[in-house]
Amino acid sequence: MAQITAALVKQLRDMTSSPMMECKKALVEADGDIDKAVDILRTMGVAKAVKRAGRETNEGTIATFISPDGTRGAILELSCETDFVGTNPQFTGFASELAEAVVENDPADVDALLAAKFDEGTVQEALTDKIHNIGENMRILRFARTQVESGALAGYVHLGGKLATLVTFEFDKPETRDSADFKNFAHDVAMQVAAAAPVAARREDVPSDIVEHELSIYKAQAAESGKPEAIQERMAQGRLEKYYKESVLTEQAFVKDPDMTIGEYAKLVSKKVDDNVQVVSFVRFSFGE
């Protein structure tokens, strides 16, 4: 039987990030063959992943990734069991890598993402390995991917990964993407989405069922006034207008300068960069929602 030295155990641990005792057991079973020991640990990882699959995953993080050219991006929510792991750089870094995998593979859903290519294997294999290495159950809860042909994306992660946003902008000139004025604006808007939680980027993008629901409430409130129907209608429409100003991103007051709306801010930046900068859409993930 081969001698299992502390140096060999450490080498296997460094290669796999597995616990020391499990590395030693794998080396004993592999009779000192480190390549076989790696395979044994991977097999153990699969078994442990299955065993841990039933555990609650109430903690985790949200990560974003944007391609180097700024035109493709993704936001992804990854859960784990404890807050300690949820803030672990190994875990949060893995979440970012998964978001990048979403951008590169454009999967239709979580199952498709799990089957997608990741390094030399699949996302599922990488997830299983990470569950084994860290020692907690993990789940990919959801993701969203977006891209733009003429424009750029901006992301913002808040509260240590508990809240994140991804905003899509359109403009005409490629050089706008690299201008400091646009970058500052894009960052501000991504932060605005996190702070103000708008319903949609533009008024026309607010879902019709939400508009109908809000208007029905405002009409009922106006009816309580006992005023003529024509006045009631104006009252209801006025309250709907207020709703738009509070809930539509481009009509919201800018949190850093309430005297200016996001739409007005976009026009100001457009003048500075000599382009037509538009806020098109956004995705906002709050962990566990």
ABEGO torsion letter per residue (X at the ends): XBBBBAAAAAAAAAAAGBBAAAAAAAAAAAGGBAAAAAAAAAAAAAAAAAAAAABBBABEBBBBBBBAAGABBBBBBBBBABAAAAABAAAAAAAAAAAAAAAAAGBABAAAAAABBBEABBAAAAAAAAAAAAGBBBBBABBBBBBBABEBBBBBBBGGGABBBBBBBBBABAAAAABAAAAAAAAAAAAAAAAAGBABABAAABBAAAAAAAAAAAAAAAAAAGBBAAAAAAAAAAAAAAAAAAABAAABBBAABAABBAAAAAAAAAAAAGBBBBBABBBBBBBGX
